[in-house]
Amino acid sequence: MKKVMKYVLADILRNRIVLLYTALLLVVSCSVFGLEDNADKGMLSLLNLTLIIVPMMCIIFTTIYQYNSAEFIELLVSQPLRRRHIWLSLFAGLAAALSIAFLVGVGLPVILFQPSLTGLTMVLCGVALSVIFVAIALLASARTRDKARGIGKAILLWLFWSLLWDALVLFFLFQLSDYPLEKPMVLVSFLNPIDLARILILLRMDVSALMGYSGAVFREFFGTGTGILVSALALMAWVAVPLWLSTRAFRKKDL
């Protein structure tokens, strides 16, 4: 299992797309902090990069890599190795490589220019989103044999959680505006890992006052030790559940 993970990790870290992704993140992050006089403004500029571009890159790259590695996976399956170990090794290599790319591209500039709890929260949330969307991409590819359909499904999943989800939530908020929905919105936020990461980062930036009463409710829950623990467990569940489902599908898949 360790040998397969090391091979996948080394192969991805040498990939030109991943190297370009890392360099692009590093250039954009350094440019943002260099152009802004206030480091907090630079953090806000990096927020969209972390919440939109990072999940998109992770889910699309992982899906394409999995389909392109079909022959390699078939070779591993023909060996006396458990399918579960093969799939977990593939996940570990992909998650580790893309997390390293994010840490180099965004983590280093954030640590240099904003060495605070806010910066640490953004880095941890970025790593968590990288791992989560690797797991979601593996689930999409494991359940779809056709490459084009698998990539299309991965892109739709990213669009749903990054863009369409917010539109649906706003629609229901307007439709049910006569009812107190602030506290139920706390539960709804756990259904989207991007929204959950956004709330955690924004609350550390002390901009929850701009969110009105909802911001006060979010701060009341997510600002406590219990809220942070529950949020961390929720992010871990977003990794564990798709990974478990994809592993189960891969074990039953006819290669």
C-alpha positions in Angstrom: 0.0 0.0 0.0 2.8 2.4 0.9 4.7 1.7 -2.4 1.6 2.4 -4.5 0.9 5.6 -2.6 4.5 6.8 -3.0 4.4 6.0 -6.7 1.2 8.0 -7.2 2.5 10.8 -5.1 5.8 11.0 -7.0 4.0 10.7 -10.3 1.6 13.6 -9.5 4.2 15.9 -8.1 6.1 15.6 -11.4 2.9 16.3 -13.4 3.2 19.5 -15.4 -0.4 20.5 -14.7 0.2 20.2 -10.9 3.4 22.2 -11.2 1.7 24.9 -13.2 -1.2 24.9 -10.6 1.3 25.3 -7.8 3.2 28.1 -9.5 0.0 29.9 -10.4 -1.3 29.8 -6.8 2.1 31.0 -5.6 2.2 33.9 -8.1 -1.3 35.0 -7.4 -0.9 34.8 -3.6 2.3 36.8 -3.6 0.8 39.3 -6.0 -2.3 39.8 -3.8 -0.3 40.4 -0.7 2.2 42.6 -2.5 -0.5 44.9 -4.0 -2.5 45.3 -0.8 -1.3 47.5 2.0 -3.4 45.6 4.5 -2.8 41.9 4.9 -6.5 41.4 5.8 -7.6 42.7 2.4 -5.2 40.2 0.8 -6.8 37.4 2.8 -10.2 38.4 1.5 -8.8 38.4 -2.1 -7.5 34.9 -1.5 -10.8 33.7 -0.1 -12.4 33.2 -3.5 -9.2 31.5 -4.8 -9.4 29.0 -2.0 -13.1 28.4 -2.2 -13.6 28.3 -5.9 -10.4 27.5 -7.8 -8.9 24.9 -5.4 -12.0 22.6 -5.4 -12.4 23.0 -9.2 -8.8 22.0 -9.8 -8.9 19.1 -7.3 -12.1 17.5 -8.6 -11.3 17.8 -12.3 -7.6 16.8 -12.1 -8.5 13.8 -9.9 -11.2 12.6 -12.2 -9.0 12.8 -15.3 -6.0 11.2 -13.5 -8.2 8.3 -12.4 -9.5 7.6 -15.9 -6.0 8.0 -17.4 -4.6 5.5 -14.9 -7.1 2.8 -15.8 -4.5 0.4 -17.2 -2.2 1.0 -14.2 -5.1 0.2 -11.8 -6.0 -2.9 -13.8 -2.4 -4.1 -13.4 -2.5 -3.5 -9.7 -5.8 -5.4 -9.4 -4.2 -8.4 -11.2 -1.6 -8.6 -8.4 -2.3 -10.1 -5.0 -3.5 -6.8 -3.6 -6.8 -6.0 -2.0 -8.9 -3.6 -4.0 -9.6 -1.5 -0.9 -5.8 -1.0 -0.4 -5.3 0.0 -4.0 -8.1 2.5 -3.9 -7.0 4.0 -0.6 -3.4 4.3 -1.8 -4.6 6.1 -4.9 -6.7 8.5 -2.7 -3.8 9.1 -0.3 -1.4 9.9 -3.1 -3.8 12.3 -4.9 -4.8 14.0 -1.7 -1.2 14.4 -0.4 0.0 15.8 -3.8 -2.7 18.3 -4.2 -2.5 19.3 -0.5 1.2 19.9 -0.9 0.6 22.0 -4.0 -1.9 24.2 -2.0 0.5 24.5 0.9 3.3 25.6 -1.3 1.1 27.9 -3.5 -1.0 29.5 -0.8 0.2 28.3 2.6 3.7 29.7 2.3 2.6 33.2 1.3 -0.1 33.2 4.0 2.4 32.2 6.7 4.8 34.8 5.6 2.4 37.7 5.2 -0.4 36.8 7.7 1.0 34.5 10.4 -2.2 34.5 12.6 -5.1 32.4 13.5 -7.0 33.7 10.5 -4.2 32.6 8.1 -4.0 29.2 9.8 -7.7 28.8 9.4 -7.6 29.6 5.7 -4.7 27.1 5.1 -6.4 24.3 7.1 -9.7 24.9 5.3 -7.9 24.9 1.9 -6.2 21.6 2.7 -9.5 20.2 3.9 -11.3 21.3 0.7 -8.5 19.7 -1.4 -8.9 16.4 0.3 -12.7 16.5 0.2 -13.0 17.2 -3.5 -10.4 14.4 -4.2 -12.7 12.0 -2.4 -15.8 13.3 -4.3 -14.0 13.0 -7.6 -13.1 9.4 -6.9 -16.7 8.7 -6.1 -17.9 10.2 -9.3 -15.3 8.3 -11.4 -15.8 5.0 -9.6 -19.6 5.0 -10.4 -19.2 6.1 -14.0 -17.4 3.9 -16.6 -17.4 6.4 -19.4 -14.7 9.1 -19.2 -16.6 11.9 -20.7 -19.6 11.3 -18.5 -17.4 11.0 -15.4 -15.7 14.3 -16.1 -19.0 16.0 -16.8 -20.4 14.6 -13.6 -17.4 15.9 -11.6 -17.8 19.4 -13.1 -21.5 19.4 -12.3 -20.8 18.5 -8.7 -18.3 21.4 -8.4 -20.8 23.8 -10.0 -23.5 22.6 -7.7 -21.6 23.2 -4.4 -19.7 26.3 -5.5 -22.5 28.2 -7.4 -25.9 26.6 -7.6 -26.1 25.8 -3.9 -26.0 29.4 -2.9 -28.7 30.3 -5.4 -31.0 27.6 -4.1 -30.4 28.7 -0.5 -31.2 32.3 -1.3 -34.3 31.3 -3.2 -35.7 29.4 -0.2 -34.7 32.2 2.1 -36.7 34.6 0.1 -39.7 32.2 -0.2 -39.6 31.6 3.6 -38.6 35.1 4.7 -41.5 35.3 7.1 -40.1 32.5 9.2 -37.0 32.6 11.5 -34.5 30.6 9.5 -31.2 31.8 11.1 -30.7 28.8 13.3 -31.8 26.2 10.7 -29.2 27.9 8.4 -26.5 26.6 10.7 -27.6 23.0 10.0 -27.9 23.8 6.2 -24.3 25.1 6.2 -23.1 21.6 7.0 -24.5 20.2 3.8 -22.0 22.2 1.7 -18.2 21.9 2.5 -17.4 25.1 0.6 -20.0 27.1 2.6 -18.8 25.6 5.9 -15.2 26.6 5.1 -16.3 30.1 4.0 -18.1 30.7 7.3 -15.2 29.5 9.4 -12.8 31.8 7.5 -15.1 34.8 7.5 -15.7 34.6 11.3 -12.0 34.6 11.9 -11.7 37.8 9.8 -14.2 39.6 12.1 -16.5 40.5 9.2 -19.5 38.6 10.6 -21.0 42.0 11.6 -21.7 42.6 7.9 -23.9 39.5 7.9 -26.4 40.9 10.4 -28.3 38.7 12.7 -27.2 35.6 10.8 -23.6 36.5 11.5 -24.3 36.7 15.2 -26.0 33.3 15.1 -23.0 31.8 13.2 -20.6 33.4 15.6 -22.5 32.1 18.6 -22.2 28.5 17.3 -19.0 28.4 15.2 -17.1 30.8 17.4 -17.2 28.3 20.3 -14.9 25.3 20.9 -17.9 23.0 20.4 -18.8 24.6 17.1 -15.2 24.3 15.9 -15.1 20.7 16.9 -18.4 19.9 15.2 -17.2 21.7 12.1 -14.0 19.7 12.0 -15.9 16.5 12.4 -18.3 17.6 9.6 -15.3 18.3 7.2 -13.9 14.9 8.1 -17.3 13.3 7.4 -17.2 15.0 3.9 -14.0 13.0 3.3 -14.9 9.7 4.9 -18.4 9.2 3.4 -17.5 9.8 -0.3 -14.3 7.8 0.2 -16.2 4.9 1.8 -18.8 4.9 -1.0 -16.2 5.1 -3.8 -14.2 2.2 -2.2 -17.3 0.1 -2.0 -18.1 0.9 -5.6 -14.6 0.1 -6.7 -14.6 -3.3 -4.9 -17.7 -4.3 -6.8 -16.7 -2.7 -10.1 -16.1 -5.0 -13.1 -12.8 -3.8 -14.6 
